[in-house]
Amino acid sequence: MKNYLVCGVILFCSIKITTCSAQSLDEILNKHYEAIGQKVRSQLNSMFLEVIEVNEQNDEKKYSVILKKPNKIRIEGVWQGQNYISAYDGNRAWTIAPWTGVAIPQLMTFSEIDDIKSKDGVNATIYNSQQNNDEIIYAGLTKTDSATFYLLKISSVENPYTEYYLNVDNYLVYKSLRYSRDDTTQIVEEIKYSNYSKQSFGDQEDITIPMTLEIIRNDSKVELIITEVILGFGTPNSFFTKPD
């Protein structure tokens, strides 16, 4: 009788744990949006970031990032004494990189377009994918780096196949993997997000953003450290448009 009772308790606990940990995709998405403050992000139109980028040789590069809805981005800075710009206006991506020997604006290559479009915007990236009706699949719990995460897989007609690893305790993104358009088994970029910080927008609730990003691409690694955040940074659309 005692053995039956012990077995029954173990079975009950097992069922209870399984039931509690089993969540639907909608539940995970909603908790993720709540964690990063998507409700407030939906009211934001733009965002300004000051960034320090450090490579494996400890060389530093400082630049600014301006994000504007729906999907505009402008990156501007100085590298080795030369000004550079990378921008996407929602239709065309262009760059000014004097060290290439060309000092006038040039349209980006396909891979460069994927790189700049993969940058996090004002809205949560996963939220944008859902709004674009991309296919989002919850692939269950998975272990990596000695921890367990919710794994989301996103397929899109417009953008490369991407995976997101969400922390089970706070639903924030721990890591994202972007795959090659030609080979969905080949990882072209891995990003790890950390040092999350709450940022206030007027009298609204806070939004939460990662202040440190570790980016691995083509066997090289850089660390991005966000040193300043300004929410609601006003910028005209012409700021993102390629000059004639």
C-alpha positions in Angstrom: 0.0 0.0 0.0 2.9 2.3 0.9 4.6 1.6 -2.4 1.4 2.3 -4.4 1.0 5.6 -2.5 4.6 6.7 -3.3 4.2 5.8 -7.0 0.9 7.7 -7.1 2.6 10.9 -5.6 5.4 10.6 -8.1 3.0 10.2 -11.0 0.9 13.1 -9.8 4.0 15.4 -9.5 5.2 14.3 -13.0 1.8 15.2 -14.5 1.6 18.5 -12.7 5.1 19.5 -13.8 4.4 18.5 -17.4 1.1 20.4 -17.4 2.6 23.6 -16.0 5.6 23.6 -18.5 3.4 22.9 -21.5 2.5 26.2 -23.1 1.1 27.2 -26.4 2.8 29.5 -28.9 0.3 32.3 -28.2 1.0 32.1 -24.5 4.8 32.3 -25.0 4.5 35.2 -27.5 2.2 37.2 -25.2 4.6 36.7 -22.2 7.5 37.7 -24.4 5.7 40.9 -25.6 4.8 41.7 -22.0 8.5 41.2 -20.9 9.9 43.6 -23.5 7.1 46.1 -23.2 5.6 45.7 -26.6 2.5 47.7 -25.6 4.7 50.8 -25.1 6.8 50.0 -28.1 3.6 50.0 -30.2 3.2 53.7 -29.2 6.8 54.6 -30.0 7.7 55.8 -33.5 11.5 56.0 -33.2 14.5 55.2 -31.1 18.1 56.4 -30.9 21.1 54.4 -29.7 24.7 55.2 -29.1 26.9 52.1 -29.5 30.4 51.0 -28.9 31.5 48.0 -30.9 34.6 46.0 -29.7 36.2 43.3 -31.9 38.4 40.4 -30.8 41.5 42.6 -31.0 39.9 45.1 -28.6 39.6 47.7 -31.3 36.7 50.0 -30.6 34.3 51.6 -33.0 31.6 54.1 -31.9 28.5 54.9 -33.9 24.9 55.9 -33.6 21.8 53.9 -34.7 18.5 55.6 -35.5 15.4 53.3 -35.8 12.1 54.5 -37.2 8.9 52.6 -37.9 7.9 50.7 -39.8 11.4 49.3 -40.7 13.8 52.2 -41.3 17.3 52.2 -39.9 20.4 54.5 -40.2 23.8 53.6 -38.8 26.4 56.4 -38.8 29.9 56.7 -37.4 33.6 57.2 -37.9 36.1 54.4 -38.6 39.8 55.1 -38.9 39.1 58.8 -39.4 36.5 58.3 -42.1 32.7 58.9 -41.8 30.5 56.1 -42.9 26.7 55.5 -43.2 24.6 52.4 -43.7 20.9 52.9 -44.1 17.6 51.3 -45.1 14.5 53.3 -46.0 12.1 50.4 -46.1 12.6 49.9 -49.8 16.3 50.4 -50.6 19.5 49.8 -48.5 22.5 51.9 -49.2 25.9 52.7 -47.8 28.7 55.3 -47.9 32.0 53.5 -47.1 35.0 55.7 -48.1 37.6 53.0 -47.3 36.3 51.0 -50.3 37.6 53.8 -52.6 34.1 55.0 -53.4 32.9 58.1 -51.6 29.4 58.3 -53.0 26.3 56.4 -51.8 26.1 52.8 -53.2 23.3 50.3 -53.1 23.9 47.3 -50.8 24.4 43.8 -51.9 21.8 41.1 -51.1 23.8 39.8 -48.1 24.3 43.3 -46.8 20.6 44.0 -47.1 19.9 40.9 -45.0 22.4 42.1 -42.4 20.9 45.5 -41.9 17.3 44.3 -42.0 18.1 41.8 -39.3 18.9 44.6 -36.8 16.4 44.9 -34.0 13.8 47.7 -34.6 11.5 49.7 -32.4 9.1 46.8 -32.2 10.2 43.3 -31.0 11.6 41.4 -34.0 9.3 38.5 -33.3 6.3 40.8 -33.0 7.1 42.2 -36.5 7.3 38.7 -37.9 3.9 37.9 -36.4 2.4 41.1 -37.9 3.9 40.2 -41.3 2.1 36.8 -41.1 5.4 34.9 -41.1 5.3 31.3 -40.1 6.2 31.0 -36.4 6.6 27.5 -34.9 7.1 26.7 -31.3 9.6 23.8 -31.4 9.4 23.0 -27.7 11.9 23.3 -24.9 15.5 22.9 -25.9 18.9 22.9 -24.0 21.9 24.9 -25.1 24.7 26.5 -23.1 23.8 24.4 -20.1 20.3 26.0 -19.8 16.7 25.3 -21.1 14.9 27.7 -23.5 11.7 28.0 -25.5 12.7 27.6 -29.2 10.8 29.6 -31.8 11.4 29.0 -35.5 10.4 31.7 -38.0 10.1 31.2 -41.8 9.5 34.2 -44.0 9.2 34.8 -47.7 10.9 38.2 -47.3 13.6 37.4 -44.7 16.0 34.5 -44.0 15.0 31.6 -41.7 15.7 32.5 -38.1 15.5 30.8 -34.7 15.0 32.5 -31.3 15.8 31.1 -27.9 13.7 32.6 -25.1 14.5 32.3 -21.4 12.0 30.1 -19.6 12.1 32.3 -16.5 11.6 35.8 -18.0 10.7 35.2 -21.8 13.5 37.5 -23.0 15.5 36.5 -26.0 18.8 34.8 -25.0 20.0 34.0 -28.5 19.0 34.3 -32.2 20.3 32.3 -35.2 20.0 33.6 -38.7 20.5 31.0 -41.5 21.7 31.2 -45.1 19.0 31.8 -47.8 20.7 29.1 -49.9 21.2 26.6 -47.1 18.9 26.5 -44.1 21.4 24.4 -42.2 24.1 27.0 -42.4 24.2 29.6 -39.7 25.4 33.0 -41.0 24.9 35.0 -37.8 24.5 34.2 -34.1 23.6 36.9 -31.6 23.5 36.5 -27.8 21.6 39.2 -25.9 22.4 40.2 -22.3 22.4 42.9 -19.7 18.7 43.8 -20.2 17.7 47.2 -18.9 14.4 49.0 -18.5 14.0 52.3 -20.4 11.3 54.8 -19.6 9.1 56.6 -22.2 7.5 59.6 -20.6 4.8 58.6 -18.2 4.3 55.2 -19.9 5.4 51.9 -18.6 9.0 50.8 -19.3 10.4 48.9 -22.2 13.2 46.4 -21.8 16.1 46.1 -24.2 19.4 44.3 -24.2 22.4 46.6 -23.6 25.0 44.1 -24.7 25.0 42.0 -27.8 27.6 39.4 -28.8 27.6 38.8 -32.5 29.3 35.9 -34.2 29.5 36.0 -38.0 32.0 34.4 -40.5 34.0 33.0 -37.6 34.6 36.5 -36.2 33.1 37.9 -33.0 32.2 41.5 -31.9 30.5 42.8 -28.8 28.1 45.7 -29.0 27.6 47.8 -25.9 24.7 50.3 -26.0 25.7 53.3 -23.9 22.7 55.6 -24.5 19.0 55.1 -25.4 16.6 57.9 -26.4 13.0 56.9 -27.0 10.9 58.9 -29.4 13.8 60.4 -31.2 12.3 62.5 -34.0 13.8 62.1 -37.5 12.4 62.9 -40.9 12.0 60.1 -43.4 14.5 61.8 -45.8 17.2 60.9 -43.3 17.0 57.3 -44.4 16.7 57.9 -48.2 19.6 57.4 -50.5 21.0 60.8 -51.7 20.9 61.3 -55.4 
